[in-house]
């Protein structure tokens, strides 16, 4: 609910507002003078002000002028008598949102409050969206001064200027493919329209089809009513197909039709639905190998690959490790209410020389865990364990020695799973065999360690 300030020297009016609005869940503050209200505004800013124009001392119009000069962005509803409509118009020119005449109708008052608070919330959401958009326009978490990252930034700028061009993003797990897709969207002319994403590896074929295209009532069991698909929701915006290399061939043909004709049918439907959306796709798989293996359509690949980029792994841009680490440290300082001033030289050295098989995502998780448990004002090396720097192989290849700093079984297992996925080209069945696990056990561990493919 909202915080509402009442400024009126009439005790009855103030108590009427309080009796009406407080039971509705609003936080109400009632003051007698404009001077008291200005003092109050120095401490707190309400969502809405009700202002009587005739006040002892400073009158309502003078109060409105003060609000204008101090650039408060608070909706003000003027309380006035029927004979003072001209004064109310003057108040509107000074920035008042609306006016209500005495004696006022209670239902009318409630409607005015609901309408203005609703509009205020929309404005706040729009302002928040703009701030988020500005962060993304500044490339947000896509941080780096290295030459490979400068090429990525240049690519984003170029592709964003052509809002119909399909984009294909390659890169290992954790390199930031989704962040690049979002940056392309928000820097384009489609930036104020929806950005819809779906991970193709997260759904079975039939479920993914229903998610993408929607379905008609009766299309299958439990389909009791029509549902719009994600593609339909992305109309005029951008649609991000993450891990498209995992998409079944039958669905690939339907996505190809969307690209060629800009139409699709809901599951169980006969009507062709038009859609105007930019398709951005990404994969950590080697799509060329998938094409040779017959698991990915070559004609779809050509349509997706109009503009393409391969994101560099973190091990190939070591100069970006510390800027990223410091960026995430600032974030987790705020989130965990810590005051960690920096990173020790010992830890800096370890971070820079680690190979980061999980890329930026692994670095982010490492700093998060370190910041969470650090009790001092500096992030030190002993607060985290990096698999490669803390494991020493013995002459026995099956033996792992524990260093003086200790090891993290969590990190070791997570790293081995990531390595197995890399080696198996992200085929879960093959990766499970490499680790001596069943596919279901591997899927459980992927969820446990929050490893996205």
N, C-alpha and C positions, 0 to 999 in steps of 0.2 A: 504494500500500500504506500501512500504518499505522505510526505511531511507538508503541512499547510500552516501558513502564518495568517492570522486574522489581525487587522489593524483597525480598531473602531473604539470610540470612547463611550459607546452605548453598552452598558452592562448586559442588557437583554439580548442585543445582537450577538455579543461575544458568546454568551452562554448558549444561545440557540445554535450557533455554529458548532460549538463543542458537543452539545447533546446529540446533534445530527451526525457529525462526521466521525467522532471517536468510536461509536458502536460499529461503524463500517470498517474499522481497522486503521483509519488514518491517524497520524501523529499530529495533534493540533496544538499550536502555541498562539495564545490570544493576548495582544498588547493594546494599550490605550492610545499611545502617541507614535507619530512618525519618528521622533527622536529615539524612542526606545527601540523601534524596529531597526533603525540604522545601526545601533549598537549591537543588536542581535545578529544582524547580517555579517558583522565582522567575525563572529564566532561560528555561524552556521548558515547554510544556504538551503532554504526550503524548495520544494518542488512547485509550489503555487502560493500566491499571495492574494488575499481578499482585502481591498483597501477602501475605506470610507474617505470621500473627498473632503468632508468637513471635519476637521480635527482641531483640537486645541494646540496652539503653537504652530509648527510647520503643517501646512495643509497638504492634501493628497497630491495636487498637481506639482507642488514643490518637491515632494517625495519622489514622484516619477522622474522629474528632471535629475535628481540626485542619482537614481538608479541608472539613467541613461549615461550620465557622465562617468560613473564608476563601472559601466559596461557589465552590469549584472544581466545574465540571460535567464530571468525568472518570469514566467507568465504571471500577469497581474489582472485580476478581475475587479473592476471598480464597483463599489456599492453606492448607489445614488437614489435620490427621490425622483418621481415622475417629472417634476418641474425642472430638473437639472440635466435634461438630455443633452443640451448644448455643451455643458461642461464635460459630460461623458465623452462626447465626440472629441473635445479638446484633449481629454485624457488618452483617447485612442491614438491621437497624433503623437503623443509623448511616449507611446509604446505599450499602452494597456492592451491586453488581449481581448477582453470582453467587458461588458458591464451588466449589472443586475439591479433592478429597481426595487425599492422598498414600497410596500411590504412584498417580500419575494415569496414565490411559490417554492415549497420544499422540494417537490419533484423536479422543478426546473433547476434548482441549485445542484441536486445530485447529478443531473444530466450534464450540467456545465463542468462539474468537477471531473466526472468520468471522461468526458471528451478531451479536456485540456490535459489531464494526466496521461491519457492514452497517446495524445500527440507528442507530449514531452518525452515519453518513453521511446517513441519512434525516432524522434530527433536525437536522443541519446544513443540509440542503437546505430543510427546513421553516422553519428560522430565517431563512435567506437569503430565502426566498419572502416571509416576513412583513415583512422589512426592505424588500424591493422593493415589496411591497403598501403599506407605510406611505409610501414615497416617492410612489407613485402616488396614494394617498389625499390626500397633500399637494399633488396636482396636478403633481408632478414637473417636467417641462420646460414645462408650461403656466403660464407666468409672466406676470404683468401686474397693475398697480394701476389701469389705465385703466377708465373706466366700461364700455366694450364688453366687457372681459374679466371684470369683476365680474358682468355678465349671463351670461356663459358659465359661470362657476363656480356661479352660482345655478341655472342650467339643469341642470348635472351633478348637483347635490345633489337637485333635485326629481325628475329622471328615474330616478336610481339607486334611489330609494325605491319605484319601481314596476317590479319586475324582469321583467314580462312585456310591457311596452309597447315597441312597435317605435320605433326612433329613426332619423331621417334627418338627416345632417350635410352642410350645403353649405359650400363655401369654395374659394378659389383654391388652386392647388398650393402646398404648403409652409406652410399656415396651421395645421397640427396636427390634422387630422381624426382620424387614427389615435390620437393621444394622448388626445383627448376620448373616443373610443370605449373605450379602455382604462380611463380614469378612471371612466366610467359603470359598466363591468363590475366593477371592483375595489371600488367603493364600494357595490355592491348586495349583496343576499343571495346572489348567484351568485358572489361574489368568490373563493371557494375552489374553484371549478370551472373547467373549461377556458375560455380565451379563444382562439378560433380565428379566423384572418383569411385572406382570399384577395383578391388584386387581380384584378378581372374583366378588366382590360385586358391582363393578362400572359399569357393563355391563348387559344388558338383555341377555338371553341365546343365541339367534341367533347372536347378535353382538359379544359376547364373543367367540363363535365358529369361526367366521370369523377372529377375532383378533388372536386367538391361531393357527389356521390351515391354514389361508389364503383362497383364493378362485380363481376359474378359471373364465375367461371371460364368461359372460352369466349365471353365477350360480344363480343370482337373479337380480332384477331390479337395474339398475345403476351400475352393475358390468361390466363395459365396457372393462376392461383389467385384466389380471392375477395379483394377489397380493400375495406376500409371507407372511406367517404367522409368528408370533413371535417365535414359536417353531423352525421354519426353521432358523431364524436369530440367534438362540441360539446354533446352531450346534457347537460342541466342547467346548461350554461354560457351563454356568449354567442358569437354568430357575426357577424363583421364582414365585410361585403361592400363592399370599397373600389372606387371607380370603377364603381358598378353601372350608370351610364349607358352603359357600353361593353358591357353584357351583351346577347347575341343574343336576339331576341324569343322563340324557342323555349324557351330557358332561363328567361326571365322568367315564362313560363306555369307552369313547374315550381316556381319559387320562390313564386309566388302560391299554388300548391296547398299548399306547406309552411306558409305563413302561415295559410291557411284551415282545413286539416285536420290540421296537424302530422304529416303522413306523407309518405313518398316511397318510391320504388323505386330500387334500384341499377340501373345500366346492365346490361341483359340479365337482370334479375330480375323475378319476378312477385309477390314478397312485399312487403306494405306494412310499412314500418318506422316505428315511432313515434319522434318526437323532440321533446323539450322544450328549446327554446333561444330566447333573446332575439335577434332579428335587429336588428343595427345596420348601417345602410348609409350610404354617403357618395358624393359626386360633386363634381368640380370643373366639370362641365358644367352648362349651364342646362337642367334637366330639363323645364321648361315648353316650351322650344323643341323638345326631343327629342320630347315628346308631340305637338306640332303637326306635326312632321316625320314622325310615324308610326313612329319608331324606339324609342319607349318606351311600354309599356302604361299607360294612364291608371288602370286598376283596380289594378294593382300599386303605382303611385305613391300612391294613396289609402291602401293598406294599410301602406306603408312610412312614410308621412308623418304618423303619429299624433302623434308629438312631434318637432319639427324645430327646427333652429337654423342660422343662417348665421354662420360664423366670420369675424370682421373681418380684413381684410388688415392687414399691419403698417404700411402707410402711413397708415392711419386711427387708429392708436394710437401716435403718435410717443413718448409718454411712457414706453412700455414698451421702447423700443429699448435704452437703456443698462442697465436691469436685466437684460435678456436677454443683452446683450453681456458684462456682468460675470459672469453665471452661466456662460456657456460658457467664458469665460477661466479661471475656477476649474477647470472640468472639464479643459481642455487643459493647464493648468499641471501637474496631476497626471499626465495621460497622457503628456506630453512631458518630464516631470521638469524643468519650468521654474520660475522664481520671478519671474514678471512681476507687479509690484505693482498696476498699474492701466493706464488708457488715457489717452493725452495729450489735452489740450483740443482740439488741432487735429483729431485723429481723431474725438473725440466729436462735433464739429460736423459732420464729413463723414457720420458714421454716422446722425446724427439727420436730416440733410437729404436723404439718399438715399431714393429711392422704393421700394426693395426689391421689385422685380417677382417675385422668388422667395420673398418673405415670410420667415418665421422660418427656414426651411431654408437660404435664401441667407445670412442673417445668421450662422447657425451655421457654415456652410462658410467664410465670410469670416474669422471669428474663429479657426477652426481653422488656416487657412492662415497667418494673420498670426502666431499663437502659435508655429507650427512654425518659421518663419524669423526671428522676432525674436531678436536677440542681446543686447538690453539689458534692463533691469529695468522698462521701461515700453513699452507698445504704442504705436508711432508711426504717423503717417499714411503715411509713405513705404513701409511694409512691405506695404501692400495697395493695390490699385487698384479703385475702384468705377466701373463703366462710365460712369454719367451724369456723375460729377464729374471724369472724366479725359478725356472726349471733347468736342471743340469742333467744331461744324459750321461749315464755311466757306460762302461764297456759292454754291459748287458743291455741290448737295445730295448728290452722290455722293462727296464728298471728306471725309475725317476727318483733322483735325489732331492731332498728338501733343503733349500738354502737356509741361511741363518735368519733371513727375514720371514721365512715361512712361505706357504703356498696357499692358494685358494682353490679348493676343489670345484667350486662354482665356476671360476674362471677357466680352469683346465677343461672341464666338461664342455662348457659353452664354446671354447676355442676349438676343441676337437670336432664338435658337431659342425661348426662353420667350415672347418677345413674339409670335412667329409663332403659337405654339400658342394663346395668348390670343385673338389676332385671328381664328383659324380655329375658335374654340370647341372646341379640343382635337381637331379632326379632323386626323389625321396627314397624310392625302393633301393636304388644302387647305394645311396649314402647310408641307409640302414644296414645293408650287407657289409659295407666297409667298417661299420662300428660294431658289428655283431649283434644288431638289434632287429626287432621286427619293425615293420613300417609304422604300425600303430604306436609302438613305444617311442619311435623317433618323433612322430607327430605330437605326442604328449610332451616330449622334451622341448620341441620347438615352441610350444605354448608356454611351458615352464620358464624357459630362458628368454622369452619374448623375441625370438629370432624370426624376422620377417623375410620372405623370399621375394 
